[in-house]
Every structure is written in structure tokens, then in C-alpha cells.
Amino acid sequence: MKKALIIGISGQDGSYLAQFLLKKGYKVFGTTRDDKESNLQNLARLQIREQVEIFQLDLLNLASLASLFNQIDPDEVYNLAGQSSVAVSFEKPKETLESIVTATINILEAIKNTNKNIKLFSAGSSECFGDTNGIACKETTPFKPGNPYGIAKACAFWEVDCYRKAHKLFACTGILFNHESPLRTEKFVTQKIIRGACEIAAGRKNTLQLGNLLIERDWGWAPDFVEAMWLMLQQEEPEDFVIATGKSYSLQELIDTAFTSVNLNWRDFVESDSSMLRPTDVKIFKADPSKALKRLNWKAKKFMPEIVQEMVQSYMKQLI
């Protein structure tokens, strides 16, 4: 039985990855900054809480990280932890950098010092690319991050690249574009829109305040993405991959899909609030995931319209 350690198991990706790996026959371990049961509700929601062993871990403490690796002796490690909001990264840049940059180097050091045979997946981000003027991003596209979160993820990417080459580790980065699910928290604009539309339809609120409505993003389905993470660690050699659907939509299209799903016209309820605008924001993000199709035989199964409809249906059930 293979053993996998998911660092940051309580989030959207960690929970779906745990579910995926359990179905594959893995023994799954996970870490959180706080192992209170209230923070593990995603695992409970997927009905897998009792099937995983949870450890509380401070990723800034290298000694405790190495000790955990020695205790578990995992075959695969998935690093999905760290502050993950672009907006929050402007408010807390130091915390963002530490939770991503310092944490990643500690994980790499722990693998180097305990067991070089451990395979590492590190979660990267499309925010590393910054503004490409609408050109689809692929693995060779230069990084020009425009926010603290993207800067941190770009640094972590090069840390992984360095240790892969210098210490011969099986370590790779999945450059993940936006991906959603009913497990998304409301700090992400997609879930804010879903909940806003549902609550307006249910008569619980009257309007929805949003920032820039003109952006375009490539929105994928989180369960699709965790399969790509796993596939990356099943290859003979470690490589980095762009993981995305390859199809971008405007935020207005997403809003329209959400409100249409509850039989409403979004223009009657959505208001643009300039105070919510970010200091820098990429207008158009497009992706070229062709390498993942060619090397991993992976491609997205769900796209924005179906994803939003599923998220709406899920949240409406909670309101009833």
C-alpha cells in the first residue's frame, strides 16, 4: 500500500485529492496548521474524515517537518498548503511569502535530508505568469507575476526546479489555473458569486457587490485537477505542467451562468464596487495545457458552465 502525505489537506484540493488517493488504495495522511475538527469539514463533507490520519504541522519549523517525514515515510508528498488568495496577499504579503516560499524550501530540505526517493508535487499558480496580453500560457512562458501571491509561487517554482536539478529529487510543479468546486470558500470570487445569486433567489439578500467584472479566466473543476497532480507523480521523470481547461470565459459570463441557473437577470442585482479593485489585476488569463494532454493523457472533463451549475445546485441544497 502506497503512502501519501497531503500538506494542506483541509482545503478544497487537499480534500478532493485525499478522496481520489483513497480510491486508488493509498494510505493517506494529512497536515493542517490547526487540527480542530471544525477545520476538517471538507473531509467530513466528502465522508472520508475517518479514513485519513491528521497531524498538526508548522511548515516554518524544519525540524518538525523532517520528524514527520521520518515517522510516516511517505512515497508521495503533495504540497497544497499556503495562503492562497491574491487579494489577501496584498494585505498580508509577509505571511503569504513565508507560507509559500519558506514552507516549500523546508519541504524540499526535509525530503533531501530524510528520503530522496519521496516524490513531491508542489502546487504552482497561473499568477506566476502575470499579464501576457491575452497570449495563452504554457510551460515555457516567462514569469512576470504582478502580486505578492504570484511572486511567492514563482519563487517556490524555482526552488523546486533547483532541488530537482541539484539534488536529483523527483519534484515537480503543477502550474494550476483557476479551479472550483462546491468546497470553495467565499473568499474566492466564484463562490461569492454562487452564494450571492442563490441567496438573492432565496430572498436573503438584495444585491451583490463585486470588483472588476471585465476579467477573463480559465476555470476548471477541482476533482479534475487532483487527478493531474497524481498523474504527474506517476511519470518516469519529474516535469512541470500547466494544468487548465484551455478555455477562458469572462467573469460576466460566469455571473450570467450563476444567475440564470436561479432564473434571475444578474444585471438587476450586481453592483461594481471600486473599493474591491486590486492594485494590479490581469485582465485576460488563457492557458495552453497541450503538454498535459500529450505527456499525461490528461484533459479537463468539466468546463465553467457545468461547474457553476453544480456549485449553484450544491449551495441551494444548503439553503433549503
C-alpha contacts under 8 A as a table, 3 or more apart, distances in Angstrom:
res1	aa1	res2	aa2	distance
1	M	25	G	6.70
1	M	26	Y	5.83
1	M	27	K	6.60
2	K	25	G	7.47
2	K	26	Y	5.02
2	K	27	K	6.19
2	K	74	P	7.62
2	K	75	D	6.21
3	K	26	Y	5.58
3	K	27	K	4.77
3	K	28	V	5.98
3	K	29	F	7.58
3	K	72	I	7.98
3	K	73	D	7.67
3	K	74	P	4.88
3	K	75	D	5.34
3	K	76	E	6.63
4	A	21	L	7.92
4	A	26	Y	6.67
4	A	27	K	6.34
4	A	28	V	5.10
4	A	29	F	6.14
4	A	74	P	5.38
4	A	75	D	5.94
4	A	76	E	4.77
4	A	77	V	5.76
4	A	78	Y	7.61
5	L	28	V	6.13
5	L	29	F	4.74
5	L	30	G	5.46
5	L	31	T	7.70
5	L	74	P	6.14
5	L	76	E	6.33
5	L	77	V	4.79
5	L	78	Y	6.30
6	I	9	I	5.35
6	I	14	G	6.43
6	I	18	A	7.46
6	I	28	V	7.48
6	I	29	F	6.21
6	I	30	G	4.63
6	I	31	T	6.44
6	I	77	V	5.95
6	I	78	Y	4.85
6	I	79	N	6.31
6	I	80	L	7.11
7	I	14	G	7.61
7	I	30	G	5.74
7	I	31	T	4.94
7	I	32	T	6.92
7	I	77	V	7.32
7	I	78	Y	5.96
7	I	79	N	4.88
7	I	80	L	5.69
7	I	81	A	5.74
8	G	11	G	6.33
8	G	14	G	5.95
8	G	30	G	6.84
8	G	31	T	5.56
8	G	32	T	5.39
8	G	33	R	7.96
8	G	79	N	6.77
8	G	80	L	5.12
8	G	81	A	4.21
8	G	82	G	7.60
9	I	13	D	7.42
9	I	14	G	3.90
9	I	15	S	5.55
9	I	18	A	7.29
9	I	30	G	5.22
9	I	31	T	5.93
9	I	32	T	6.50
9	I	80	L	7.32
9	I	81	A	7.78
10	S	14	G	5.79
10	S	15	S	5.81
10	S	31	T	7.88
10	S	32	T	6.57
10	S	39	N	6.62
10	S	40	L	5.32
10	S	41	Q	7.60
10	S	42	N	6.37
10	S	43	L	6.85
11	G	14	G	5.22
11	G	15	S	5.98
11	G	42	N	7.04
11	G	183	L	7.86
12	Q	15	S	5.50
12	Q	16	Y	6.42
12	Q	42	N	7.12
12	Q	181	S	7.58
12	Q	183	L	5.33
12	Q	184	R	5.99
12	Q	222	A	7.49
13	D	16	Y	5.28
13	D	17	L	5.89
13	D	80	L	7.18
13	D	222	A	6.36
13	D	223	P	7.62
13	D	226	V	6.67
14	G	17	L	5.07
14	G	18	A	6.06
14	G	80	L	6.52
15	S	18	A	5.13
15	S	19	Q	6.36
15	S	42	N	6.13
15	S	43	L	5.54
15	S	46	L	7.66
16	Y	19	Q	5.06
16	Y	20	F	6.14
16	Y	46	L	7.97
16	Y	222	A	7.39
16	Y	223	P	5.93
16	Y	226	V	6.85
17	L	20	F	4.94
17	L	21	L	6.07
17	L	223	P	7.43
17	L	226	V	5.31
17	L	227	E	7.59
18	A	21	L	5.22
18	A	22	L	6.07
18	A	28	V	6.54
18	A	52	V	7.81
19	Q	22	L	5.26
19	Q	23	K	6.41
19	Q	46	L	7.39
19	Q	48	I	6.78
20	F	23	K	5.31
20	F	24	K	6.51
20	F	226	V	7.51
20	F	227	E	7.38
21	L	24	K	4.84
21	L	25	G	6.46
21	L	26	Y	5.46
21	L	27	K	7.93
21	L	28	V	7.18
22	L	25	G	5.12
22	L	26	Y	5.15
22	L	27	K	6.77
22	L	28	V	6.76
23	K	26	Y	7.42
27	K	52	V	7.49
28	V	51	Q	7.58
28	V	52	V	5.30
28	V	53	E	6.78
29	F	52	V	5.50
29	F	53	E	4.82
29	F	54	I	5.95
29	F	55	F	7.71
30	G	52	V	6.95
30	G	53	E	6.20
30	G	54	I	4.86
30	G	55	F	6.20
31	T	35	D	7.72
31	T	54	I	5.59
31	T	55	F	4.77
31	T	56	Q	5.54
31	T	57	L	5.93
32	T	35	D	5.71
32	T	54	I	7.41
32	T	55	F	6.56
32	T	56	Q	5.18
32	T	57	L	5.99
33	R	56	Q	5.50
33	R	57	L	5.44
33	R	58	D	6.07
34	D	39	N	7.23
34	D	56	Q	5.72
34	D	57	L	7.72
35	D	39	N	6.72
35	D	40	L	7.37
35	D	54	I	6.89
35	D	55	F	6.72
35	D	56	Q	5.42
36	K	39	N	5.57
36	K	40	L	7.02
37	E	40	L	5.08
37	E	41	Q	6.86
38	S	41	Q	5.83
39	N	42	N	7.92
40	L	43	L	5.58
40	L	44	A	6.58
40	L	49	R	7.49
41	Q	44	A	4.88
41	Q	45	R	5.92
42	N	45	R	4.90
42	N	46	L	6.29
42	N	183	L	6.68
43	L	46	L	5.17
43	L	47	Q	6.18
43	L	48	I	5.44
43	L	49	R	4.82
44	A	47	Q	4.77
44	A	48	I	5.93
44	A	49	R	4.91
45	R	48	I	7.77
46	L	49	R	7.71
47	Q	50	E	7.85
48	I	51	Q	5.26
48	I	52	V	6.97
49	R	52	V	5.95
50	E	53	E	7.67
57	L	64	S	7.37
57	L	65	L	7.20
58	D	61	N	5.59
58	D	64	S	7.51
58	D	65	L	7.60
59	L	62	L	6.78
59	L	65	L	6.58
59	L	99	S	7.47
59	L	102	T	7.95
59	L	103	A	5.14
59	L	106	N	7.04
59	L	107	I	7.72
60	L	98	E	7.59
60	L	99	S	7.62
60	L	102	T	6.53
60	L	103	A	5.69
60	L	106	N	7.05
61	N	64	S	5.65
61	N	65	L	6.41
61	N	106	N	7.74
62	L	65	L	5.04
62	L	66	A	6.16
62	L	106	N	5.49
62	L	107	I	7.64
62	L	109	E	7.86
62	L	110	A	6.89
63	A	66	A	5.22
63	A	67	S	6.13
64	S	67	S	4.94
64	S	68	L	6.18
65	L	68	L	5.17
65	L	69	F	6.37
65	L	106	N	7.61
65	L	107	I	7.16
65	L	110	A	6.51
66	A	69	F	5.09
66	A	70	N	6.27
66	A	110	A	4.79
66	A	111	I	7.51
66	A	113	N	7.61
66	A	114	T	6.68
67	S	70	N	5.14
67	S	71	Q	6.19
68	L	71	Q	4.94
68	L	72	I	6.10
69	F	72	I	5.34
69	F	73	D	5.32
69	F	74	P	6.80
69	F	110	A	7.30
69	F	111	I	7.61
69	F	114	T	7.01
70	N	73	D	5.26
70	N	114	T	6.52
73	D	115	N	7.88
74	P	77	V	6.76
74	P	118	I	6.63
75	D	117	N	7.41
75	D	118	I	5.12
75	D	119	K	6.35
76	E	118	I	5.56
76	E	119	K	4.72
76	E	120	L	5.96
76	E	121	F	7.83
76	E	233	L	7.63
77	V	118	I	6.99
77	V	119	K	6.12
77	V	120	L	4.86
77	V	121	F	6.28
78	Y	120	L	5.91
78	Y	121	F	4.77
78	Y	122	S	6.17
78	Y	123	A	7.84
79	N	104	T	7.81
79	N	120	L	7.48
79	N	121	F	6.13
79	N	122	S	4.97
79	N	123	A	6.20
80	L	122	S	6.79
80	L	123	A	5.62
81	A	99	S	7.51
81	A	100	I	7.51
82	G	96	T	7.02
82	G	99	S	4.65
82	G	100	I	5.23
82	G	103	A	7.90
83	Q	88	V	7.95
83	Q	89	S	7.52
83	Q	95	E	7.55
83	Q	96	T	5.34
83	Q	99	S	6.17
83	Q	100	I	7.17
83	Q	149	Y	7.94
84	S	88	V	7.99
84	S	89	S	7.91
84	S	96	T	7.90
84	S	149	Y	7.23
85	S	88	V	5.21
85	S	89	S	6.16
85	S	149	Y	7.18
85	S	187	K	7.58
85	S	188	F	7.34
86	V	89	S	5.07
86	V	90	F	6.91
86	V	147	N	6.91
86	V	148	P	7.37
86	V	149	Y	5.53
86	V	150	G	7.69
87	A	90	F	5.65
87	A	91	E	7.02
87	A	278	R	6.77
88	V	91	E	5.00
88	V	92	K	5.93
88	V	93	P	7.83
89	S	92	K	4.99
89	S	93	P	4.86
89	S	95	E	7.91
89	S	96	T	5.71
89	S	147	N	7.34
89	S	148	P	5.50
89	S	149	Y	5.42
90	F	93	P	5.59
90	F	147	N	7.09
90	F	148	P	6.32
90	F	149	Y	7.98
92	K	95	E	5.49
92	K	96	T	6.17
93	P	96	T	5.00
93	P	97	L	6.14
93	P	148	P	5.77
93	P	149	Y	7.56
94	K	97	L	5.21
94	K	98	E	6.18
95	E	98	E	5.21
95	E	99	S	6.01
96	T	99	S	5.28
96	T	100	I	6.31
96	T	148	P	7.23
96	T	149	Y	6.41
96	T	152	A	7.17
97	L	100	I	5.34
97	L	101	V	5.36
97	L	102	T	7.08
97	L	148	P	7.30
97	L	149	Y	7.28
97	L	152	A	5.23
98	E	101	V	5.45
98	E	102	T	4.86
98	E	103	A	6.47
99	S	102	T	6.28
99	S	103	A	5.46
100	I	103	A	5.28
100	I	104	T	5.89
100	I	152	A	6.04
100	I	153	K	6.68
100	I	156	A	6.68
101	V	104	T	5.34
101	V	105	I	6.42
101	V	152	A	5.74
101	V	153	K	7.23
101	V	155	C	6.35
101	V	156	A	5.25
102	T	105	I	5.33
102	T	106	N	6.20
103	A	106	N	5.13
103	A	107	I	6.25
104	T	107	I	5.11
104	T	108	L	6.26
104	T	122	S	7.95
104	T	156	A	6.09
104	T	159	E	7.43
104	T	160	V	7.83
105	I	108	L	5.08
105	I	109	E	6.06
105	I	156	A	7.51
105	I	159	E	6.54
105	I	160	V	7.95
106	N	109	E	5.01
106	N	110	A	6.02
107	I	110	A	5.06
107	I	111	I	6.29
108	L	111	I	5.20
108	L	112	K	6.16
108	L	160	V	7.34
108	L	163	Y	7.01
109	E	112	K	5.00
109	E	113	N	6.03
110	A	113	N	5.19
110	A	114	T	5.93
111	I	114	T	5.29
111	I	115	N	5.34
111	I	116	K	5.63
111	I	118	I	6.57
112	K	115	N	6.12
112	K	116	K	5.23
112	K	167	H	7.24
112	K	169	L	7.49
113	N	116	K	7.37
115	N	118	I	5.96
116	K	168	K	7.93
116	K	169	L	6.00
116	K	170	F	7.89
117	N	169	L	7.21
117	N	170	F	7.25
118	I	169	L	7.78
118	I	170	F	7.03
119	K	169	L	7.37
119	K	170	F	4.96
119	K	171	A	5.95
119	K	233	L	6.47
120	L	170	F	6.21
120	L	171	A	4.56
120	L	172	C	6.36
120	L	233	L	7.33
121	F	171	A	6.05
121	F	172	C	5.33
121	F	173	T	5.87
121	F	174	G	7.20
121	F	229	M	6.79
121	F	232	M	7.59
121	F	233	L	6.90
122	S	157	F	7.91
122	S	160	V	7.71
122	S	171	A	7.49
122	S	172	C	6.12
122	S	173	T	4.68
122	S	174	G	6.41
123	A	173	T	5.81
123	A	174	G	5.39
123	A	175	I	6.64
123	A	176	L	6.87
124	G	128	C	7.86
124	G	153	K	5.76
124	G	154	A	7.57
124	G	156	A	7.71
124	G	157	F	6.63
124	G	173	T	5.75
124	G	174	G	5.35
124	G	175	I	4.34
124	G	176	L	5.71
125	S	128	C	5.84
125	S	150	G	7.01
125	S	153	K	6.33
125	S	154	A	7.98
125	S	174	G	7.64
125	S	175	I	4.78
125	S	176	L	4.74
125	S	177	F	6.09
126	S	129	F	5.79
126	S	130	G	7.61
126	S	150	G	7.77
126	S	175	I	5.89
126	S	176	L	5.78
126	S	177	F	5.01
126	S	178	N	7.69
127	E	130	G	5.50
127	E	145	P	5.96
127	E	146	G	7.50
127	E	147	N	7.83
127	E	149	Y	7.37
127	E	150	G	4.60
127	E	153	K	7.73
128	C	143	F	5.36
128	C	144	K	6.29
128	C	145	P	4.68
128	C	146	G	7.91
128	C	150	G	4.60
128	C	151	I	6.45
128	C	153	K	6.24
128	C	154	A	5.16
129	F	132	T	7.04
129	F	137	C	7.34
129	F	141	T	7.15
129	F	142	P	6.49
129	F	143	F	4.30
129	F	144	K	5.08
129	F	145	P	5.44
129	F	150	G	7.77
130	G	143	F	6.70
130	G	144	K	4.86
130	G	145	P	4.26
130	G	146	G	5.37
130	G	150	G	7.59
130	G	282	V	6.45
131	D	134	G	7.52
131	D	144	K	7.08
131	D	145	P	7.66
131	D	146	G	7.59
131	D	282	V	5.29
131	D	283	K	7.54
131	D	284	I	7.53
131	D	285	F	7.66
132	T	135	I	5.42
132	T	136	A	7.64
132	T	137	C	7.60
132	T	285	F	7.73
133	N	284	I	7.01
134	G	284	I	5.29
134	G	285	F	6.23
134	G	286	K	6.31
135	I	285	F	7.87
135	I	286	K	6.46
136	A	285	F	7.21
136	A	286	K	4.40
136	A	287	A	4.50
136	A	288	D	5.49
137	C	140	T	7.90
137	C	141	T	5.69
137	C	242	V	7.96
137	C	285	F	7.88
137	C	286	K	6.11
137	C	287	A	4.65
137	C	288	D	5.57
138	K	141	T	5.41
138	K	242	V	6.06
138	K	287	A	6.38
138	K	288	D	5.16
138	K	289	P	6.69
139	E	240	D	7.13
139	E	241	F	6.23
139	E	242	V	6.01
143	F	154	A	7.08
145	P	148	P	7.90
145	P	150	G	4.98
145	P	151	I	5.42
145	P	154	A	7.39
146	G	150	G	6.51
146	G	151	I	7.19
146	G	280	T	6.35
146	G	281	D	7.40
146	G	282	V	7.99
147	N	150	G	5.36
147	N	151	I	6.19
147	N	280	T	6.92
148	P	151	I	4.97
148	P	152	A	6.11
149	Y	152	A	5.18
149	Y	153	K	6.25
150	G	153	K	5.08
150	G	154	A	6.04
151	I	154	A	5.15
151	I	155	C	6.26
152	A	155	C	5.16
152	A	156	A	6.24
153	K	156	A	5.00
153	K	157	F	6.13
154	A	157	F	5.02
154	A	158	W	6.53
155	C	158	W	5.29
155	C	159	E	6.26
156	A	159	E	4.92
156	A	160	V	6.30
157	F	160	V	5.32
157	F	161	D	6.29
157	F	173	T	6.38
158	W	161	D	4.82
158	W	162	C	5.95
159	E	162	C	5.12
159	E	163	Y	6.32
160	V	163	Y	5.33
160	V	164	R	6.04
160	V	171	A	6.15
160	V	172	C	6.47
160	V	173	T	7.17
161	D	164	R	5.16
161	D	165	K	6.35
161	D	171	A	7.54
161	D	172	C	7.29
162	C	165	K	5.33
162	C	166	A	5.82
162	C	167	H	7.98
163	Y	166	A	5.04
163	Y	167	H	5.18
163	Y	168	K	6.79
163	Y	169	L	6.29
163	Y	171	A	7.60
164	R	167	H	5.80
164	R	168	K	4.92
164	R	169	L	4.55
164	R	170	F	6.20
164	R	171	A	5.64
164	R	172	C	7.72
165	K	168	K	5.36
165	K	169	L	7.30
170	F	237	E	7.18
170	F	238	P	5.42
171	A	238	P	5.97
171	A	239	E	7.83
172	C	232	M	7.65
172	C	238	P	5.58
172	C	239	E	5.50
172	C	240	D	5.26
173	T	239	E	7.39
173	T	240	D	4.90
173	T	241	F	6.74
174	G	229	M	6.80
174	G	240	D	5.74
174	G	241	F	5.08
174	G	242	V	6.00
174	G	243	I	6.37
175	I	240	D	7.31
175	I	241	F	5.94
175	I	242	V	4.64
175	I	243	I	5.89
176	L	179	H	7.81
176	L	225	F	7.94
176	L	242	V	6.16
176	L	243	I	4.96
176	L	244	A	6.48
177	F	218	D	6.40
177	F	219	W	7.00
177	F	220	G	7.43
177	F	242	V	7.64
177	F	243	I	6.24
177	F	244	A	5.32
177	F	287	A	7.71
178	N	217	R	7.17
178	N	218	D	6.04
178	N	219	W	4.85
178	N	220	G	6.07
178	N	244	A	7.54
179	H	219	W	5.18
179	H	220	G	4.21
179	H	221	W	5.11
179	H	222	A	5.12
179	H	225	F	7.48
180	E	183	L	7.76
180	E	184	R	6.25
180	E	190	T	7.55
180	E	219	W	6.86
180	E	220	G	6.14
180	E	221	W	5.23
180	E	222	A	5.33
180	E	307	I	7.34
181	S	184	R	5.65
181	S	221	W	6.21
181	S	222	A	5.91
181	S	223	P	7.97
181	S	307	I	6.98
181	S	310	E	7.95
181	S	311	M	6.22
182	P	191	Q	7.80
182	P	310	E	7.56
182	P	311	M	4.97
182	P	314	S	6.37
182	P	315	Y	7.31
184	R	188	F	7.05
184	R	191	Q	6.12
185	T	188	F	6.12
185	T	191	Q	6.32
186	E	189	V	6.87
186	E	190	T	7.74
186	E	191	Q	5.03
186	E	192	K	4.92
186	E	195	R	7.90
187	K	191	Q	7.51
187	K	192	K	6.94
188	F	191	Q	5.78
188	F	192	K	6.34
189	V	192	K	4.87
189	V	193	I	6.10
190	T	193	I	5.21
190	T	194	I	6.27
191	Q	194	I	4.89
191	Q	195	R	5.99
191	Q	311	M	7.94
192	K	195	R	5.33
192	K	196	G	5.90
193	I	196	G	4.98
193	I	197	A	6.08
193	I	208	L	7.59
193	I	255	I	6.59
193	I	258	A	7.25
194	I	197	A	5.38
194	I	198	C	6.26
194	I	258	A	5.98
194	I	308	V	7.37
194	I	311	M	6.81
194	I	312	V	5.77
194	I	315	Y	7.66
195	R	198	C	5.09
195	R	199	E	5.90
195	R	312	V	7.53
195	R	315	Y	6.80
196	G	199	E	5.22
196	G	200	I	6.03
196	G	205	K	7.65
196	G	207	T	7.70
196	G	208	L	5.93
197	A	200	I	5.24
197	A	201	A	6.15
197	A	208	L	7.83
197	A	258	A	6.43
197	A	259	F	5.45
197	A	262	V	7.12
198	C	201	A	5.06
198	C	202	A	6.14
198	C	259	F	7.84
198	C	262	V	6.75
198	C	312	V	6.85
198	C	315	Y	7.19
198	C	316	M	6.15
199	E	202	A	4.90
199	E	203	G	6.13
199	E	204	R	5.03
199	E	205	K	5.83
199	E	319	L	7.89
200	I	203	G	5.02
200	I	204	R	5.65
200	I	205	K	4.88
200	I	206	N	5.60
200	I	207	T	7.04
201	A	204	R	7.62
201	A	262	V	6.34
201	A	263	N	8.00
201	A	264	L	7.38
202	A	205	K	7.94
202	A	319	L	7.84
203	G	206	N	7.20
206	N	269	F	6.74
207	T	269	F	4.72
207	T	270	V	5.83
207	T	271	E	7.05
208	L	269	F	6.12
208	L	270	V	4.80
208	L	271	E	6.06
209	Q	270	V	6.08
209	Q	271	E	4.99
209	Q	272	S	5.83
209	Q	273	D	5.98
210	L	213	L	7.30
210	L	270	V	7.15
210	L	271	E	6.24
210	L	272	S	5.02
210	L	273	D	5.70
210	L	276	M	6.72
211	G	272	S	5.38
211	G	273	D	5.26
211	G	274	S	6.03
211	G	275	S	7.35
211	G	276	M	4.71
211	G	277	L	5.06
212	N	215	I	6.59
212	N	272	S	7.06
212	N	274	S	7.86
212	N	276	M	7.75
212	N	277	L	6.07
213	L	250	S	7.82
213	L	251	L	5.60
213	L	252	Q	5.92
213	L	272	S	7.48
214	L	250	S	6.50
214	L	251	L	6.28
214	L	252	Q	6.88
214	L	283	K	6.87
215	I	250	S	5.71
215	I	251	L	5.75
215	I	282	V	7.17
215	I	283	K	4.48
215	I	284	I	5.74
216	E	248	S	6.15
216	E	249	Y	5.26
216	E	250	S	4.03
216	E	251	L	5.86
216	E	283	K	6.10
216	E	284	I	4.60
216	E	285	F	5.95
216	E	286	K	7.97
217	R	248	S	5.04
217	R	249	Y	5.62
217	R	250	S	6.37
217	R	251	L	7.31
217	R	284	I	6.27
217	R	285	F	5.02
217	R	286	K	6.67
218	D	244	A	6.71
218	D	245	T	6.48
218	D	246	G	6.76
218	D	247	K	5.67
218	D	248	S	4.15
218	D	249	Y	6.39
218	D	285	F	6.53
218	D	286	K	6.16
218	D	287	A	7.01
219	W	244	A	7.50
219	W	245	T	7.05
219	W	247	K	7.86
219	W	248	S	6.92
219	W	249	Y	7.67
219	W	303	F	6.85
219	W	304	M	5.69
220	G	224	D	7.57
220	G	225	F	7.60
220	G	244	A	6.28
220	G	245	T	5.78
220	G	300	A	7.07
220	G	302	K	6.68
220	G	303	F	5.82
220	G	304	M	6.54
220	G	307	I	7.62
221	W	224	D	5.45
221	W	225	F	6.60
221	W	300	A	7.56
221	W	301	K	7.85
221	W	302	K	5.98
221	W	303	F	7.00
221	W	307	I	6.48
222	A	225	F	5.03
222	A	226	V	6.47
223	P	226	V	5.39
223	P	227	E	6.73
224	D	227	E	5.48
224	D	228	A	6.83
224	D	300	A	6.10
224	D	301	K	6.77
224	D	302	K	7.75
225	F	228	A	5.11
225	F	229	M	6.47
225	F	243	I	6.97
225	F	244	A	7.91
225	F	300	A	7.79
226	V	229	M	4.93
226	V	230	W	6.39
227	E	230	W	5.20
227	E	231	L	6.20
228	A	231	L	5.00
228	A	232	M	6.21
228	A	243	I	7.28
228	A	296	L	7.66
228	A	298	W	6.55
229	M	232	M	5.34
229	M	233	L	6.94
230	W	233	L	5.43
230	W	234	Q	6.66
231	L	234	Q	5.08
231	L	235	Q	6.88
231	L	296	L	6.42
232	M	235	Q	5.86
232	M	238	P	7.23
232	M	239	E	7.34
232	M	296	L	7.12
233	L	238	P	7.16
235	Q	238	P	6.67
241	F	289	P	7.63
241	F	291	K	6.86
241	F	292	A	6.17
242	V	287	A	7.54
242	V	288	D	7.22
242	V	289	P	5.43
242	V	291	K	7.50
242	V	292	A	6.93
243	I	289	P	5.81
243	I	292	A	6.93
244	A	287	A	6.29
244	A	288	D	7.46
244	A	289	P	5.80
244	A	300	A	7.01
245	T	248	S	7.98
245	T	287	A	7.43
245	T	289	P	6.99
245	T	299	K	6.92
245	T	300	A	5.13
245	T	303	F	6.94
246	G	286	K	6.87
246	G	287	A	5.09
246	G	288	D	5.53
246	G	289	P	6.04
247	K	286	K	7.04
247	K	287	A	7.29
247	K	303	F	7.84
248	S	285	F	7.13
248	S	286	K	5.92
248	S	287	A	7.91
249	Y	253	E	6.32
249	Y	254	L	7.13
249	Y	304	M	7.55
250	S	253	E	5.17
250	S	254	L	6.59
251	L	254	L	5.01
251	L	255	I	6.14
252	Q	255	I	4.95
252	Q	256	D	5.99
253	E	256	D	5.03
253	E	257	T	6.11
254	L	257	T	5.10
254	L	258	A	6.26
254	L	304	M	7.17
254	L	305	P	7.23
254	L	308	V	7.27
255	I	258	A	5.16
255	I	259	F	6.21
255	I	266	W	6.76
256	D	259	F	5.28
256	D	260	T	5.79
256	D	265	N	7.24
256	D	266	W	5.95
257	T	260	T	5.17
257	T	261	S	6.06
257	T	305	P	6.32
257	T	308	V	6.87
257	T	309	Q	7.33
258	A	261	S	5.22
258	A	262	V	6.97
258	A	308	V	6.09
258	A	309	Q	6.63
258	A	312	V	6.71
259	F	262	V	5.30
259	F	263	N	6.26
259	F	264	L	5.03
259	F	265	N	6.10
259	F	266	W	5.52
260	T	263	N	4.71
260	T	264	L	5.30
260	T	265	N	6.47
260	T	266	W	7.66
261	S	264	L	7.56
261	S	309	Q	6.37
261	S	312	V	7.18
262	V	312	V	7.98
265	N	268	D	5.84
265	N	269	F	7.56
266	W	269	F	5.44
266	W	270	V	5.86
267	R	270	V	5.69
273	D	276	M	5.70
273	D	277	L	7.49
274	S	277	L	5.44
278	R	281	D	6.05
282	V	285	F	6.92
288	D	291	K	7.89
289	P	292	A	5.55
289	P	293	L	6.79
289	P	299	K	7.84
290	S	293	L	5.10
290	S	294	K	6.19
291	K	294	K	5.02
291	K	295	R	5.87
291	K	296	L	7.73
292	A	295	R	5.37
292	A	296	L	5.08
292	A	297	N	6.38
292	A	298	W	5.61
292	A	299	K	7.09
293	L	296	L	5.60
293	L	297	N	4.38
293	L	298	W	4.68
293	L	299	K	5.69
294	K	297	N	5.61
294	K	298	W	7.75
295	R	298	W	7.96
300	A	303	F	7.37
302	K	306	E	6.45
302	K	307	I	6.51
303	F	306	E	5.88
303	F	307	I	6.04
304	M	307	I	5.00
304	M	308	V	5.98
305	P	308	V	5.38
305	P	309	Q	6.28
306	E	309	Q	5.12
306	E	310	E	6.21
307	I	310	E	5.23
307	I	311	M	6.26
308	V	311	M	5.02
308	V	312	V	6.10
309	Q	312	V	5.07
309	Q	313	Q	6.19
310	E	313	Q	5.12
310	E	314	S	6.12
311	M	314	S	5.09
311	M	315	Y	6.23
312	V	315	Y	5.31
312	V	316	M	6.03
313	Q	316	M	5.21
313	Q	317	K	6.38
314	S	317	K	5.41
314	S	318	Q	6.84
315	Y	318	Q	5.07
315	Y	319	L	6.52
316	M	319	L	5.05
316	M	320	I	6.41
317	K	320	I	5.35
